[in-house]
């Protein structure tokens, strides 16, 4: 059964309501930097909501909490401490006096942390790509799945540039149908300046005179303005621009050599100046054509690897396994404890047969793999520890019922203790519900797994 999709913001409302902390919630009709207006604020008297706390869990102002200084009943308006300009996208919760949004969020994250040392979630991660620079320097960069700095910051490994440019994590317009593929990167230019996302290779001098090819899927509302670029400080190589609008198109830079003495090595997803453009980027890969890349940084959420599989000629189908047997160790875990790496052994294009290595033929039962083909995905059949949420639009990584009841008992215990018989009864019920939900979590280890990192 698939995990119910609940965001941290939605869980916040559930926990606050369970605690009796939630006065009212909904979406603003309008607002300003110091006000929020909503017809849901039906309290009859002025000042009824004074000293309550306003928390924005989605839309403009997300993540901000503000004290309510004044309530005007006739205008359905609260006046708050200055912050972001609230508008009709701002989803809010008003907490009763004595309650604090940060405490509830800490309770939600405490629920996730409570099972990190025990819980391992089965996951088929497909963000690594054979011979891809982005997978080598940071897993999932080009797949646009890593957003450690939040949904309104650049994806992992990239830097946003361009005056007035904006980037956002996009979950509706995405390329690919793999179940682990959830996001693309939405880039918006301001119309009078260029805009882009830049991936900078740290040890660029290593790649002097080496050749690369670049691909990315692009979906944009304007043709002829969106490109891929490769810059080495001497030469800027630019792809052809997209030719279609409002549809996914693969854009490429064919095999291109880096300068003999590069001063940098940057790969950019780029919008030219000359009018506002919205473009979505997904499945960005940078293939090393001159040197075989055998090491890939393992995604941070993976704690154990069972099998490594390779995508077939048909996108999304994984038919080949990099098997580890007594005769042939096709992969291993290398690197450091802080940055473990998947290391593909040199013999992966050979298959053990009758005591010697031979190229695989169709009649042989593969113990290894046909070949590693540039640009194909690697699938890590693995276990992961649930990641603590960093934003209200992050999906909860574990059973949302467990999170709700655990967080409620955690917050209530820390705020009030359990001296009250009524509160003690509620705490007992919530802890019981949490334990029942916890039983549905997937514990244990893979039968033949290799531990990558501790929790």
Helices and strands as residue ranges (DSSP letters): H 8-19, E 22-27, E 30-31, E 35-37, E 53-58, E 65-72, G 73-75, E 77-80, E 91-95, H 101-113, E 121-129, H 133-137, E 159-161, E 166-170, E 184-188, E 195-200, G 204-207, E 211-220, E 226-231, E 236-238, E 249-257, E 266-271, E 278-288, E 295-297, E 302-311, E 318-322, E 331-335, E 340-344, G 346-349, E 351-353, E 356-358, E 377-384, H 400-416, H 421-438, E 450-451
